[in-house]
Amino acid sequence: MERVGKYAFIVGIVVALIAGVTVVPWAPAALAVLGVVVGLLNVAAEETHGFLLAAIGLMMSATALDVMPAVGEALAPFVGNLVAFIGAAVFVVAIKTLLEVARD
């Protein structure tokens, strides 16, 4: 199962990149499913804090792309897809963490 999580992460990055360059109608659904798989299988309990912190940084920097005219316009579609992918994983990891805290 560990391999599935790693491959899901790689495929998610590739799909986000391809969908940032071309129109891929199924990309949002695929990115959401892949993000859930990554959140369930790829983020261990000891990695939760770092993962959530990095995801927050990614999501905040994605909103700052509008300020950079040349670079932001080119990267915005890819970063938007990446945020959708990571956002699904963050949701799963956050729920897992909340359940773990409530269990203690």
FENJOMO-V442408 format. One record per backbone hydrogen bond with DSSP energy under -1.0 kcal/mol. NH is the residue of the N-H (numbers start at 0). CO is the residue of the C=O. E is the energy in kcal/mol with one decimal. If there is no record, write none. Layout:
BEGIN
nh->NH co->CO e->E
nh->NH co->CO e->E
END
This chain:
BEGIN
nh->4 co->0 e->-1.8
nh->5 co->1 e->-1.8
nh->6 co->2 e->-2.9
nh->7 co->3 e->-2.5
nh->8 co->4 e->-1.9
nh->9 co->5 e->-2.1
nh->10 co->6 e->-2.9
nh->11 co->7 e->-2.3
nh->12 co->8 e->-2.1
nh->13 co->9 e->-2.3
nh->14 co->10 e->-3.0
nh->15 co->11 e->-2.4
nh->16 co->12 e->-2.1
nh->17 co->13 e->-2.9
nh->18 co->14 e->-2.9
nh->21 co->17 e->-2.7
nh->26 co->23 e->-1.6
nh->29 co->25 e->-2.3
nh->30 co->26 e->-3.1
nh->31 co->27 e->-2.0
nh->32 co->28 e->-2.3
nh->33 co->29 e->-2.7
nh->34 co->30 e->-2.3
nh->35 co->31 e->-2.1
nh->36 co->32 e->-2.2
nh->37 co->33 e->-2.5
nh->38 co->34 e->-2.6
nh->39 co->35 e->-2.1
nh->40 co->36 e->-2.7
nh->41 co->37 e->-2.5
nh->46 co->43 e->-1.2
nh->50 co->46 e->-2.5
nh->51 co->47 e->-2.8
nh->52 co->48 e->-2.3
nh->53 co->49 e->-2.5
nh->54 co->50 e->-2.4
nh->55 co->51 e->-2.1
nh->56 co->52 e->-2.1
nh->57 co->53 e->-2.4
nh->58 co->54 e->-2.6
nh->59 co->55 e->-2.3
nh->60 co->56 e->-2.4
nh->61 co->57 e->-1.9
nh->62 co->58 e->-1.0
nh->66 co->63 e->-1.5
nh->71 co->67 e->-2.0
nh->72 co->68 e->-1.3
nh->73 co->69 e->-1.0
nh->74 co->70 e->-2.3
nh->75 co->71 e->-2.1
nh->78 co->74 e->-2.9
nh->79 co->75 e->-2.5
nh->80 co->76 e->-2.0
nh->81 co->77 e->-2.5
nh->82 co->78 e->-2.5
nh->83 co->79 e->-1.8
nh->84 co->80 e->-2.3
nh->85 co->81 e->-3.0
nh->86 co->82 e->-2.6
nh->87 co->83 e->-1.5
nh->88 co->84 e->-1.3
nh->89 co->85 e->-3.0
nh->90 co->86 e->-2.2
nh->91 co->87 e->-1.8
nh->92 co->88 e->-2.7
nh->93 co->89 e->-3.0
nh->94 co->90 e->-2.2
nh->95 co->91 e->-2.6
nh->96 co->92 e->-2.5
nh->97 co->93 e->-2.6
nh->98 co->94 e->-2.5
nh->99 co->95 e->-2.0
nh->100 co->96 e->-2.5
nh->101 co->97 e->-2.4
nh->102 co->98 e->-1.7
nh->103 co->99 e->-1.2
END
